[in-house]
Amino acid sequence: MGVCNTGSGWVHWTKGRILMRAWAWILMAALMPGMALAKSSAEPPQRVVSMNLCTDQLAMLVAGDDQLVSVSALSQDPNSSAMADAAAAFPVNHGRAEEIHLFEPDLVIAGRFNAGATVSMLQRLDIPVVVFEPANSLSDVRENLRRMGKVLGQAERAEQLIAAFEGRLAILSATTLNAPAAALYFPNGYTRGEGTLVGDIVRVAGFANVASDYGIRTGAHLSLEQLVMAAPELVITGSRHAGYSRSETIMEHPVLAQAAASGAHRGLVNRDWICGTPHVLAAIERIGALRGELVRRE
């Protein structure tokens, strides 16, 4: 009986081992797709679509050869994009999920303000989407470059761009001591203050923003009467677009030049400041040159 019981126990033990190994193989097979996905997710994306003007430019700067397959149509508009010429080499999209899906992307990059229905639909199609926040300061330029480098698997290239950006920024940064006052004035009499990218550009270029005198941190309407009362040294505004919208007519008002001791500078266009890329350095350089002219007159 003892021998028989021992044999029976051995048989049950053997069957148990076989079942355990079988379950192990079944579990392994079930996990294999997930393991493969985890491995592939660590690899840089090979087909990237950007659907936002600002992520377009960041991606064009950071992406490797043939990694970026489409950018938004707005990126080819020279009034809005500092990289319109470079963007002309890419197929464009208009932010519609059906056209983006046809590019067969393994990653889509969007901005916060266009992360709506299209992004939701792409996510339902199991297409990975990364959403970038708009830049509200020059430090955000560095952070967005760094994040784009991480997202695209191009960290080294991103750090090179950041180093070049910081080096040039250090050269262009002017002293804020005895900074002359400047007013930013845009369509519909809108101004920008602290907590905005263009506000930071003006500050680094060596001007004090009169928006701060009115407690304006981000953006708000500034009446012509308030502009005159502020008596800035300079009014910085944009050039009018070809469409000549009614909202832009106020930028041609003669009061703008009369309110400022040094008149109005009308050379700031959208591409200079609406996106947080290293191209904002050009705006800092131009506005800084205006500060230099004021200093030489004194």
Order of alpha helices (4+ residues) and beta strands (2+ residues): alpha-beta-alpha-beta-alpha-beta-alpha-beta-alpha-beta-alpha-alpha-beta-beta-alpha-beta-beta-alpha-beta-alpha-beta-alpha
